[in-house]
Amino acid sequence: MAYFTWEERFAVNVKEIDEQHKTLVNLLNTLYDAMVANKGRAAHKEIIYSMVEYARVHFETEEKYMRRTSYPEFHEHRTEHEKFTTKALDLKQRADNEAFILTLEIMNFLKDWLQNHILVTDSRYSGHFEAHGIS
């Protein structure tokens, strides 16, 4: 059973962004599966690195569309991306530490952030992008 199940209510109706969100959900599920299977620090570290890098690419995509359409909440949205990036880089540094243990607390943080960011913050740009012909 998936740790985080993608549902249509998460769709922002921009194909590229929805696909990226699905990839982030899949990476989170892969990380959870690795934790449950006790695959070890090296596996966790590799997946965390992939998530951090993919989140960076995803944020660049969203921000590209925001600049292109003069999205009025661009700076607020970008601030959320920067806060997550700071936490994700901290997680990446912690994963480098030999004593790092992937916990349910970390998994819940990642899941909650992704779910809330999509449902609350990202959903606000959906109509704006659609009005500017982005789908």
Backbone torsions as a table, in degrees:
resi	resn	phi	psi	omega
1	MET	NA	137.3	-178.1
2	ALA	-71.1	145.1	175.6
3	TYR	-71.7	-37.6	179.5
4	PHE	-133.8	115.6	-178.7
5	THR	-98.5	125.2	176.5
6	TRP	-67.9	133.7	176.2
7	GLU	-127.9	154.6	-178.7
8	GLU	-60.4	-23.7	179.2
9	ARG	-64.9	-15.1	177.5
10	PHE	-84.2	-11.9	-176.4
11	ALA	-66.7	136.0	175.6
12	VAL	-105.1	2.8	175.4
13	ASN	66.2	29.3	168.9
14	VAL	-123.0	109.3	-171.0
15	LYS	-49.9	-50.0	-177.6
16	GLU	-60.5	-43.3	-178.5
17	ILE	-71.4	-41.3	177.6
18	ASP	-61.4	-40.3	177.6
19	GLU	-64.5	-39.6	177.5
20	GLN	-66.0	-40.3	176.5
21	HIS	-60.4	-42.4	178.9
22	LYS	-62.7	-38.4	177.6
23	THR	-64.5	-42.1	177.6
24	LEU	-62.8	-40.3	176.9
25	VAL	-62.1	-43.3	178.8
26	ASN	-63.2	-40.3	177.6
27	LEU	-64.3	-40.6	177.6
28	LEU	-62.9	-42.7	177.8
29	ASN	-64.5	-38.1	177.3
30	THR	-64.1	-41.7	178.1
31	LEU	-64.2	-43.8	178.3
32	TYR	-60.7	-46.5	179.5
33	ASP	-59.7	-40.1	178.6
34	ALA	-65.5	-38.2	178.9
35	MET	-66.0	-48.2	-178.4
36	VAL	-62.7	-38.3	-179.6
37	ALA	-80.0	-0.6	179.2
38	ASN	54.3	47.5	-176.2
39	LYS	-72.5	-14.1	175.5
40	GLY	103.8	163.5	-173.9
41	ARG	-60.3	-39.7	-177.5
42	ALA	-62.2	-43.1	178.9
43	ALA	-66.4	-43.4	179.3
44	HIS	-61.1	-45.7	-178.6
45	LYS	-59.2	-46.2	-179.1
46	GLU	-60.5	-43.4	-178.8
47	ILE	-69.6	-41.6	177.7
48	ILE	-59.9	-44.7	177.7
49	TYR	-58.5	-43.0	179.3
50	SER	-63.2	-41.6	179.6
51	MET	-64.4	-43.9	-179.3
52	VAL	-62.6	-45.7	-179.6
53	GLU	-66.2	-42.0	-178.8
54	TYR	-68.2	-36.9	176.6
55	ALA	-60.8	-39.6	178.8
56	ARG	-61.0	-46.7	179.1
57	VAL	-62.0	-43.9	-179.9
58	HIS	-61.8	-45.3	179.9
59	PHE	-62.4	-38.7	177.5
60	GLU	-61.8	-38.9	178.9
61	THR	-63.8	-50.4	179.4
62	GLU	-58.6	-45.6	-176.9
63	GLU	-67.3	-31.3	175.5
64	LYS	-60.5	-47.5	179.2
65	TYR	-66.5	-36.6	179.7
66	MET	-64.7	-43.0	177.5
67	ARG	-66.4	-42.4	-178.1
68	ARG	-60.6	-34.2	-175.7
69	THR	-105.6	7.7	-177.3
70	SER	52.0	50.0	-179.3
71	TYR	-59.1	123.6	-172.9
72	PRO	-66.9	-21.6	-179.9
73	GLU	-103.1	23.0	-176.1
74	PHE	-54.0	-50.7	-174.2
75	HIS	-65.4	-39.6	177.3
76	GLU	-64.4	-42.8	-179.2
77	HIS	-65.8	-43.3	179.5
78	ARG	-62.8	-36.1	177.1
79	THR	-60.6	-39.7	176.4
80	GLU	-63.6	-40.7	176.9
81	HIS	-61.1	-42.7	-179.2
82	GLU	-65.1	-39.5	178.1
83	LYS	-63.5	-44.6	179.2
84	PHE	-64.7	-42.0	-179.6
85	THR	-59.9	-41.4	177.6
86	THR	-60.6	-46.3	179.3
87	LYS	-66.9	-38.9	-179.6
88	ALA	-66.8	-39.6	177.6
89	LEU	-66.6	-35.5	174.8
90	ASP	-63.2	-43.1	178.0
91	LEU	-62.7	-40.6	178.3
92	LYS	-62.4	-43.2	177.6
93	GLN	-64.6	-40.2	178.2
94	ARG	-64.3	-36.2	178.7
95	ALA	-64.4	-27.1	177.4
96	ASP	-72.0	-20.8	-178.2
97	ASN	-74.9	132.4	-179.2
98	GLU	-58.8	-26.2	-177.2
99	ALA	-89.1	1.5	-176.0
100	PHE	-62.4	133.7	175.0
101	ILE	-129.3	123.4	176.6
102	LEU	-73.2	125.3	-176.3
103	THR	-119.8	165.8	175.9
104	LEU	-63.7	-30.1	177.2
105	GLU	-60.2	-44.9	178.5
106	ILE	-65.5	-44.2	179.7
107	MET	-61.3	-43.5	179.9
108	ASN	-64.6	-38.0	176.5
109	PHE	-59.6	-49.6	-178.2
110	LEU	-62.0	-44.7	-179.6
111	LYS	-64.5	-48.8	-178.5
112	ASP	-61.7	-42.5	-179.3
113	TRP	-63.5	-47.6	-177.9
114	LEU	-62.8	-47.6	-178.6
115	GLN	-62.1	-49.3	-178.5
116	ASN	-68.1	-37.3	-179.9
117	HIS	-64.3	-43.4	-179.7
118	ILE	-67.8	-50.7	-173.7
119	LEU	-70.5	-31.5	-175.9
120	VAL	-102.2	-65.1	-172.5
121	THR	-71.5	-51.1	-176.6
122	ASP	-68.1	-33.4	-178.9
123	SER	-62.5	-24.1	-179.6
124	ARG	-68.8	-27.5	-179.4
125	TYR	-89.7	-10.1	-175.4
126	SER	-54.5	-53.5	-179.6
127	GLY	-65.5	-36.5	179.0
128	HIS	-63.3	-47.2	179.8
129	PHE	-63.8	-42.1	179.5
130	GLU	-60.7	-40.6	179.4
131	ALA	-64.5	-22.1	179.4
132	HIS	-101.8	14.8	173.6
133	GLY	79.4	17.7	178.5
134	ILE	-99.7	122.2	179.3
135	SER	-146.5	NA	NA
